[in-house]
Amino acid sequence: MATFHIEGGHRLSGTLEPQGAKNEALQVICATLLTDQDVTITNIPEIIDVMKLTELLKGMGVSIIRHGKGNYTFNAAKTDPGYLNSDDFVRLAVSLRGSIMIIGPLLARFGLGYIPQPGGDKIGRRRVDTHFLGFQALGAQFEFDEFHQRYVVKASHLRGTYMLLEEASVTGTANILMAAVLAEGTTTIYNAACEPYVQQLCRMLVSMGAQIEGIGSNLLTICGVTSLKGCHHTILPDMIEVGSFIGLAAMTASEITIRNAGIPYLGMIPAAFRRLGITIHQEGDNLLIPANEHYEIESYIDGSIMTIADAPWPGLTPDLLSVFLVVATQAKGSVLIHQKMFESRLFFVDKLIDMGAQIILCDPHRATVIGLDRTHSLKATTMTSPDIRAGIALLIAAMSAKGTSSINNIDQIDRGYENIEQRLNSIGAHIRRN
């Protein structure tokens, strides 16, 4: 298990460019199973989770050619669904939550899909009901094989239908969408997730010959087709990484330029950071964060404490609340961080409290942060990364702290951030891996 050793207190200066979006990559790579023709995808982040998914597809017989960094061609003409019964498939699938999104394409193309209980971050209950209720609405039969601890979905024929999702699940919407594009007739998905990742998946499917209306809204209408063709697709910049870099700049009082940030797809992220008092300038598709020596959290008009909360798109993504919480520790003023979706994601705050942060964990979903306004720096300590997003938040905290901190279990960070220490060291950070 690798460890980061971070010498904190250094100001950074330079330019960073976000990698391709992890969440989009997992979806569009699964979508390559829908056709027997070549699909070329560029700007793929070469991170642990994505590489595990490509390894899984290779095991299924998918031909994958790497043309260069982040540039791959997939051909699923010789896909073997029988691989899903192998121990090797189980080993890969249980460690990657995104593996559940292979079921929709396999169900649509081969009429059968297996998946063990998926793994991923331990951030609380993450239901998969939405996926399987959607498949059942399309005519599939679903069962849980207790002996093998796996889900089994079968369908000799998928038929379009109307469905109202009980939750606007991003992966659930993507999975149902991929099944519906090859179903007979028209499928209407209401309360669909409409995050940029889903919009990108829709655009890719349309370029493959799918018929989808309502892209960008929570009402998708899919007219099923008999087959899909190949295409070329480019993945968006990762908005979670953009937000992480904004938070890093603020916490270390550094001037950083984020190049090719994909600003039209960032939604509320820049505005939410501005509510914490952070100055952000836009120059074309670049974001310039000047050295914020001090930043003050806004209050509501009636003077009550500011709340930063996650919500389905176009609300604030839950994946950045850990970063917002850390950034607030050095602001002037107080803020309530309300993590609505996952009940265990705030439990990493005990590590920040050990570093000297003033945080009250109200309950599993809410934490009140009393900003120190840089009157006291965080103290170096030894920590363990519990998940991807808490891991990057702890790294940001360590880079602002006095002394040398250690973060164990950094494989969690590597799952979502590519060569992060090399990229940050290039602009003045002092991070060593061993």
Helices and strands as residue ranges (DSSP letters): E 3-7, E 13-16, H 22-31, G 32-34, E 39-42, H 48-59, E 63-68, E 71-75, G 81-85, H 87-94, G 97-102, H 103-110, E 112-116, H 129-137, E 141-145, E 150-154, E 162-164, H 170-180, E 186-190, H 196-207, E 211-213, E 219-223, E 231-234, H 239-251, E 255-258, G 263-265, H 269-275, E 281-283, E 286-289, E 306-309, G 318-320, H 321-328, E 334-338, H 349-354, E 358-363, E 366-370, E 382-384, H 388-400, E 404-408, H 411-414, H 420-425, E 431-433
